[in-house]
């Protein structure tokens, strides 16, 4: 393979990357490893996007980072949710068959006054209207 072809392919990869694809997605599209994509960009002196730090909270010495689903989850160990840790620190272990609910529906608002405990059935009945397995999804 000539150097020119290598540069051309790297530039095609970089175009895809600039359109918002991750290095992993670019690698998959070109049938190479993510590390190969990274090294090619590095060799060409191409600029990579900066990693945006995710919001996090420290609770009882554990770091909880905001996930894509909106909940804060522990970054080490059992990866448990922050709202569960807060509830259990005040009220003890959540009984089997129960769910916690954020009163204001804000998954990031994890103060004890904003959390309610429901049975799974009651929680589903009150807050999952129209979102069950019998509803046709488009």
C-alpha positions as CSV (number, residue, x, y, z in Angstrom):
1,X,0.0,0.0,0.0
2,X,1.4,3.4,-1.0
3,X,1.6,6.3,1.4
4,X,-0.7,8.3,-0.8
5,X,-3.4,5.7,-0.5
6,X,-2.9,5.6,3.2
7,X,-3.3,9.4,3.5
8,X,-6.4,9.3,1.3
9,X,-8.0,6.6,3.5
10,X,-7.1,8.5,6.6
11,X,-8.7,11.7,5.2
12,X,-11.8,9.7,4.4
13,X,-11.8,8.4,8.0
14,X,-11.3,11.9,9.3
15,X,-14.3,13.3,7.3
16,X,-16.5,10.7,8.9
17,X,-15.1,11.6,12.3
18,X,-15.8,15.3,11.7
19,X,-19.4,14.5,10.9
20,X,-19.8,13.3,14.5
21,X,-18.8,9.7,14.4
22,X,-16.6,8.3,17.2
23,X,-13.2,6.7,16.5
24,X,-14.8,3.4,17.2
25,X,-17.6,4.0,14.7
26,X,-15.1,5.1,12.1
27,X,-13.0,2.0,12.8
28,X,-16.1,-0.2,12.3
29,X,-16.9,1.5,9.0
30,X,-13.4,0.9,7.7
31,X,-12.9,-2.5,9.2
32,X,-10.0,-1.6,11.4
33,X,-9.4,-1.2,15.1
34,X,-10.2,2.0,17.0
35,X,-6.5,2.3,17.9
36,X,-5.6,2.2,14.2
37,X,-7.9,5.1,13.6
38,X,-6.5,7.0,16.5
39,X,-2.9,6.4,15.4
40,X,-3.6,7.4,11.8
41,X,-5.1,10.7,13.0
42,X,-2.2,11.2,15.3
43,X,0.4,10.6,12.6
44,X,-1.4,13.1,10.3
45,X,-1.5,15.7,13.0
46,X,-5.3,15.7,12.9
47,X,-7.1,17.2,15.8
48,X,-9.4,15.1,18.0
49,X,-12.4,16.3,19.8
50,X,-11.9,17.1,23.5
51,X,-13.6,14.7,26.0
52,X,-16.4,16.6,27.8
53,X,-16.3,15.8,31.5
54,X,-19.6,14.4,32.7
55,X,-21.4,15.9,35.8
56,X,-20.7,14.0,39.0
57,X,-21.6,13.9,42.7
58,X,-19.7,12.6,45.6
59,X,-21.9,10.8,48.2
60,X,-20.4,8.9,51.2
61,X,-17.0,8.8,49.5
62,X,-18.3,7.3,46.2
63,X,-18.3,9.2,42.9
64,X,-21.6,9.0,41.0
65,X,-21.5,10.2,37.4
66,X,-24.6,11.2,35.3
67,X,-25.4,8.6,32.7
68,X,-27.1,8.9,29.4
69,X,-30.4,7.7,31.0
70,X,-30.4,10.8,33.3
71,X,-29.6,8.9,36.5
72,X,-26.4,9.2,38.5
73,X,-24.6,5.9,38.9
74,X,-21.5,4.9,40.9
75,X,-18.4,4.8,38.8
76,X,-16.8,2.0,40.8
77,X,-17.9,-1.2,42.5
78,X,-21.5,-2.3,42.0
79,X,-22.5,0.7,39.8
80,X,-25.6,1.4,41.9
81,X,-27.7,4.4,41.5
82,X,-27.3,7.5,43.7
83,X,-31.0,7.9,44.5
84,X,-31.0,4.3,45.8
85,X,-27.9,5.0,47.9
86,X,-29.5,8.1,49.4
87,X,-32.7,6.3,50.2
88,X,-31.0,3.4,51.8
89,X,-28.7,5.6,53.9
90,X,-31.8,7.1,55.5
91,X,-34.4,4.3,55.4
92,X,-32.5,1.1,55.0
93,X,-32.5,-1.5,52.2
94,X,-35.3,-1.2,49.6
95,X,-37.6,-4.3,50.0
96,X,-37.8,-6.7,47.0
97,X,-40.7,-5.8,44.7
98,X,-40.4,-2.1,45.3
99,X,-39.2,0.9,43.2
100,X,-38.1,4.4,44.0
101,X,-39.8,7.3,42.3
102,X,-38.6,10.9,41.8
103,X,-41.6,13.0,42.9
104,X,-40.7,15.9,40.5
105,X,-39.7,13.4,37.7
106,X,-36.2,14.9,37.6
107,X,-33.8,11.9,37.8
108,X,-30.9,14.2,38.8
109,X,-32.7,15.7,41.8
110,X,-31.6,13.2,44.4
111,X,-32.6,14.6,47.8
112,X,-34.5,12.4,50.2
113,X,-37.6,14.7,50.1
114,X,-37.9,14.1,46.4
115,X,-38.0,10.3,46.7
116,X,-41.0,8.0,47.2
117,X,-41.1,4.2,47.6
118,X,-43.8,2.3,45.8
119,X,-44.5,-1.4,45.1
120,X,-43.5,-2.2,41.5
121,X,-47.2,-2.7,40.6
122,X,-48.3,0.6,42.1
123,X,-45.4,2.4,40.5
124,X,-46.2,1.0,37.1
125,X,-49.9,1.7,37.5
126,X,-49.3,5.4,38.5
127,X,-46.4,6.4,36.3
128,X,-46.2,4.0,33.3
129,X,-49.6,4.7,31.7
130,X,-49.5,3.8,28.0
131,X,-46.0,2.4,28.3
132,X,-46.7,-1.3,28.7
133,X,-45.9,-4.3,26.5
134,X,-49.5,-4.3,25.1
135,X,-49.2,-0.8,23.5
136,X,-48.3,-0.8,19.9
137,X,-45.0,1.1,19.4
138,X,-44.3,3.0,16.2
